[in-house]
């Protein structure tokens, strides 16, 4: 095996070269499964409130503004969590941070079981959001740092597809459990499996790229050597590592101000717009649709929940297609077309007036599925735009705008439905999607098949 040489730049370059030539081993698949299990229930807890809400509206006599505030509270907490835990992950490591986030969102899941009013569940969802907001960006940085350039897109997105699967599972649980057992059953389902992920964290090594960036070269070497030895034992033949020199100006300390300097300024502003626009539309849609079906179209509770599940399910299928194809198509081209195509069904709903539940189901689901291919893959793209010293905090800051957009989306729907009518919700969403498409076309950077250190010195 090639050993890491002493010295900062040389050591990092050698380590990166060794990581880049590694095959997908059972250890890496295990990491994806463990992280994925946490992310699955992270997604579940994010959306579960949407399927509890039709019953809560009746039980607690909630108005549209209160519903919007409760749906948005978790996303506001996620905004704080994404920024806070992204910074902690750069200082204290990926694994320690992930453990803290899981403990937080599981404990607040327990608290939601005992909520007694709209105000109480709003507070619990806000605190839970801090944990869920921190988990995914840190997990995304962690997984990206193990995988070579040519395999990174598909490997990562086949992990990330678990997020829309978790969203879909929330719909399935809502459909079968809420009419029989009530809304609290949804929080019971999300509790036990999430707790089981905590001890599994002990089986996972710290990111070698993060260790090397912090000057812990010997520990990084041990992790990479372990992965190399496991690959050989599993019958893989390792090619000679191709060492690409790391620039002499590479820094080891993370400084959030660097996000707004040099090449990273444009990338930061661009990715913020993408996060905010796509999640404003998609979470505004998916969190409100079950309630809209019941309150505006007067559908039975089970039918309303079933329609919401259909939207989430089609989003999963679109996500899988994106995971399999995005390495061929490229990030920039995929995002540009997706934003622009999603405008079509949204405008169609505006023109037609959104007068029937079936009409809304078909067109809103189509728009959601198209945009879901962007929203679920932005963690991959964000992590590719920054160097190791900024990856977690850059992804965290970016995904904070996910939370901002997600919190504005439900509020926007509540305001527009109450004052103007449902058709204007879709025209507003079409305008937001157009902004995302224009920014992507003009400012997005292509990252396909490029080594992380080459993309971001």
PEZIUR-V221520 format. One record per residue. PHI is phi in radians with two decimals (* if undefined). Layout:
PHI
PHI
This chain:
*
-1.39
-1.72
-1.34
-1.43
-1.28
1.88
-1.02
-1.13
-1.10
-1.11
-1.13
-1.08
-1.17
-1.12
-1.07
-1.06
-1.22
-1.15
-1.12
-1.61
-1.24
-1.37
-1.42
-1.66
-1.09
-1.09
-1.17
-1.14
-1.09
-1.02
-1.12
-1.18
-1.14
-1.08
-1.10
-1.12
-1.18
-1.16
-0.99
-1.41
-1.07
-1.08
-1.02
-1.20
-1.10
-1.71
-1.03
-1.11
-1.11
-1.57
-1.47
-1.09
-0.98
-1.35
-1.14
-1.00
-1.29
-1.19
-1.86
0.96
-1.55
-1.58
-0.98
-1.14
-1.15
-1.05
-1.05
-1.15
-1.18
-1.10
-1.47
-1.02
-1.08
-1.24
-1.11
-1.07
-1.10
-1.02
-1.13
-1.12
-1.08
-1.24
-1.13
-1.35
-1.08
-1.17
-1.09
-1.11
-1.25
-1.52
-1.91
1.83
-1.25
-1.22
-1.05
-1.18
-1.05
-1.09
-1.10
-1.12
-1.17
-1.03
-1.17
-1.30
-1.25
-1.11
-1.31
-1.11
-1.10
-1.07
-1.09
-1.07
-1.86
-1.11
-2.16
-2.78
-1.05
-1.16
-1.15
-1.26
-1.07
-1.16
-1.11
-1.18
-1.08
-1.17
-1.09
-1.07
-1.06
-1.24
-1.17
-1.17
-1.47
-1.20
-1.17
-1.10
-1.20
-1.07
-1.13
-1.06
-1.06
-1.17
-1.00
-1.38
-1.76
-1.93
-1.24
-1.04
-1.29
-1.83
-1.12
-1.07
-1.16
-1.05
-1.18
-1.27
-1.24
-1.33
-1.18
-1.11
-1.13
-1.16
-1.14
-1.13
-1.10
-1.10
-1.12
-1.09
-1.05
-1.17
-1.11
-1.07
-1.08
-1.10
-1.54
-1.69
-1.06
-1.09
-1.67
-1.91
1.60
-1.18
-1.12
-1.05
-1.11
-1.35
-1.14
-1.04
-1.35
-1.53
-1.10
-1.07
-1.15
-1.10
-1.15
-1.32
-1.11
-1.14
-1.15
-1.05
-1.19
-1.53
-1.95
-1.38
-1.21
-1.07
-1.15
-1.15
-1.14
-1.03
-1.15
-1.11
-1.61
1.44
-1.60
-1.15
-1.12
-1.17
-1.08
-1.07
-1.11
-1.13
-1.15
-1.08
-1.06
-1.12
-1.13
-1.08
-1.13
-1.10
-1.14
-1.10
-1.51
1.62
-1.44
-1.75
-1.53
-1.33
-1.17
-1.14
-1.70
-1.50
-1.81
-1.08
-1.58
-0.94
-1.15
-1.60
-1.07
-1.69
-1.85
-1.57
-1.58
-2.45
-1.01
-1.15
-1.17
-1.05
-2.00
-2.22
0.99
-1.21
-1.38
-1.06
-1.12
-1.12
-1.09
-1.14
-1.10
-1.21
-1.07
-1.13
-1.08
-1.01
-1.15
-1.22
-1.19
-1.41
-1.04
-1.22
-1.19
-1.34
-1.09
-1.22
-1.24
-1.37
-1.64
-0.98
-1.03
-1.21
-1.10
-1.05
-1.38
-1.45
-1.59
-1.79
1.02
-1.41
-1.05
-0.97
-1.13
-1.15
-1.05
-1.19
-1.11
-1.09
-1.09
-1.13
-1.02
-1.05
-1.11
-1.12
-1.14
-1.08
-1.13
-1.05
-1.12
-1.14
-1.09
-1.04
-1.11
-1.02
-1.40
-1.98
-1.18
-1.18
-1.45
-1.37
1.75
-1.18
-1.11
-1.11
-1.08
-1.15
-1.05
-1.17
-1.11
-1.02
-1.24
-1.19
-1.15
-1.12
-1.04
-1.16
-1.18
-1.17
-1.07
-1.17
-1.13
-1.16
-1.36
1.63
0.87
-1.58
-2.37
-1.14
-1.13
-1.03
-1.12
-1.00
-1.18
-1.27
-1.15
-1.14
-1.08
-1.10
-1.05
-1.11
-1.09
-1.26
-1.10
-1.14
-1.41
-1.07
-1.38
-1.75
-1.19
-1.13
-1.06
-1.13
-1.07
-1.14
-1.34
-1.47
-2.21
-1.30
-0.97
-1.17
-2.09
-1.11
-1.19
-1.26
-1.16
-1.16
-1.13
-1.08
-1.10
-1.24
-1.07
-1.30
-0.98
-1.17
-1.09
-1.09
-1.17
-1.33
-1.26
-0.95
-1.08
-1.10
-1.08
-1.06
-1.02
-1.13
-1.20
-1.07
-1.21
-1.76
-2.09
2.05
-1.16
-1.05
-1.35
-1.04
-1.29
-1.20
-1.11
-1.14
-1.09
-1.13
-1.13
-1.08
-1.10
-1.03
-1.04
-1.15
-1.13
-1.09
-1.08
-1.06
-1.46
-2.22
-1.18
-1.90
-1.42
-2.09
-1.02
1.08
-2.00
-1.14
-0.97
-1.22
-1.36
-1.19
-2.40
-1.23
